[in-house]
């Protein structure tokens, strides 16, 4: 061991923080404003998905059109031809449906109007931008913790905006790194103590001042970090 602290590459997959998507090569970081107040969410692959028009609905349109063509118009070998024709018609209808949804309720258009920018996400890898990649690893570490998922730390859910401010260059990366590092340390220590949110930890000695209880100290640090996040 040479004493240098290294960060392992997180596995790809679903992440508790929606705006931080893990990929095989690194991360995709989104500005939370791209989905705030919309009917869209960000899936595991970093794509914007309309919550009210799931992929299954468009697939259902295609299959239904194909089945209807084969059932009502086909006879014998012609059923196969009508099935193919119906599938093609269904695909066109599904594409039109998605185009109409995007025209009426486009998160990209709304974001451009709100911010004046077309850039609402950024790909980050450890080879192209190691320092920003480390910020993403820290953010991922915080979001993966039980303390963050239960709202014991960062109850205002400012982790996403904080991370985007550093990734997009709107804020000092060093300042964000210090905040994320402390958040990650507090989250790790809280997870290790295993406290139940809202429950007071009993003292082992009658009359003992619980201000020295490590959980109380950690929660005080979490409250201080909450104030810092609000000012960030």
N, C-alpha and C positions, 0 to 999 in steps of 0.2 A: 504493500500500500504506500502510495506516495503522498497521501494526505489531501489529494485533490478531489473535490466533490464532483461527481458526474451525475448526469440525469439520463435515465433510461428512456428509450422511445416508447411512449404509451401505445397500447394495442388499439387498432382501429375498431370502430363500433359506436354504439349509442352512448351519448354523453349526457350527464345531468344538466349541463349548461348548454342550452339549445344553440346558442350562437358560437359555440366552439366545437367544431366538427373534427373528429380525429380521422385521418386517412392513413394509408400505408406509408406515405412519404412524409407526413407531418400533420399539419392542421389547416383548416380553413376557418378564418375568424370573420364573423359578420358584425356589422353595426346593428345593435338591437332594434334601432328605429325602422329597419326594413320590414319587420313583422309586427311591430307594436301597433295596436289598434286596427289590425287587418284580420282577414280570415285565412291568412297564410301561416305556415310553419316551415321549419327547416328540417329536412329528413336526414337520415344517417349518411347520405352521400353528398350533402351540401346543396341540395336542390330545394327551391321554393315550391311548396306543395299547398294547393288550395284545400283547406280542411273540409269544405262543404261539397267538393267534387273530387272524391277519392279516385285513385287509379282503377279500383274495381268497377266504378260506375262507367267509365269510358270503355273498359274491356267488356262490360255487360252489354253496352250498346252495339259493339262490333259482333259479339256472339249472337245476340238476339236478332240482329239484321240478317246474319247468315242463316240462322235456323229458320227464320220466317220465310226467307227466299226458297230454301230447300223444301219446306213443308207445304207451302201454299202454291208455289209456282212450278216446282219440279215434278218430274215423273220418270221413273226408271233412272237411266244414266244421266238424264238432264238434272236430276237432283244435285249431283256433284257440281255441275256447272253453275246452277243457281246458288248453291252453297258458297262457292267461291265469289260469285258476283255479289251475294248478300254481305259477305265479309268485307269486300272492298267498299261497298256502300256504307257499311257500318263504320269502317275506318274513317271515311270522309266525314260522316256525321259526327264522330267523336272528335275529329280534328276541328270541325266547325264549332262544336260545343266548347272546346278548350280555348279557341280563338276568341269567342264571344266573351267568355269569362275573363280572359286576359285583357280584352278591350275595355270591359266595364270596370274591372277591379284589378288593375295592374299595380303590384307593390313597387316595381321599378319606377313607374311614372310618378307615383305618389312620393317616392323617396327623392327623386330629382327635383320635384316641386318643393319639397320640404327643406332639402339641404343644398340644392344647386349642384349636386355632384352625382355622377353616374356610378361611382365606385362605392359599393356597399359591402364588399368582402375582400379578403386577401389570403392568398395561399402562402403558408409559411413552412419552410423545411429547415432542418439543421445544417444543410450544406449551403443554401443560398443566403440565409440570414440567421446565424447561430444565436445572436443575442435576443432577437425577437422570438425565436423558437423556444428559448429558455423561459421567456415570459409566458408563453403558451403552456409550457409544461407546469409552471408554477400555478397558473390559473386552473389547469386541469386537476392538479393535486388538491387545490382548494375545493373545487366543485365535486370531486369524488368523495370528499370527506362526509361522514355522517353529520358532523357539526354544521356544515353548510347546507346539506340537504334538509335538515330539520329546522333551519332558520336560527340556530343558536349563534352563528356568526353571520354577518351580512344579511340581516333580516330584510333590509330594503332592496336587496338584489341589485347591487351596484357593481358586482363583479364583471358582468358583461360589458357595460359602458366603460368601465375602467380599463379593461383589456383592450377594447377597440381604440380608446384614446391613445394608447401607447403604440399599437400596431399601425394605426393610420398616421402617426406622427403628430397628432394634435397635442400630445403631452410628453413630458420628459420620461424617457424609458427608465432612467435611473430611479426617479421618484416612484414610478409604478412598481419597479422591481423590489424596492424596499418594502412597499406596502404589501405586495403579493407574498413576499418572503415571510413577513411577520404573520400575515393571514394564514399561510400554509403551516407555519410552526404552531400557531395557536390551535388551528383545526386538528393537527396531528396529536397534540397533547390532550385536547378535549376528547378526541376519539379514544385515546389510550386510557383515560380515566373512566370512561364509560358512564358519564352522567346521564340521567334522564331529564330532558328539558322540562323546566318548571318545578322539578322536585328538589327540595332542600336536602342537602347531604347531611346526615346526622353526625354529630360530634361524638368522638369516642371518649371524651373526657367531659364530665359534667362541668358546665360553666366555662368551657374553653371558648376563646374568641375565634369564631370561624372565619375571620378576615384573613387568617393564615392558611385556610383550606386552599389547596391548589386549584380546585374547581372555581372557587370564588375569585381567586386571583386571575385565573384564565378568563373568566367572564368579564372581569373588569378590563382586561386587555382587549377583549372583543368589543366591549362598549366604546373604548377609546378608538379602536380601529373603525368602528361605525361612524364616529364623528369625523374621522380623517377622510373616510370614503365620501361622506356627504360634501366635504369641502374640496374634494379632488376635481 
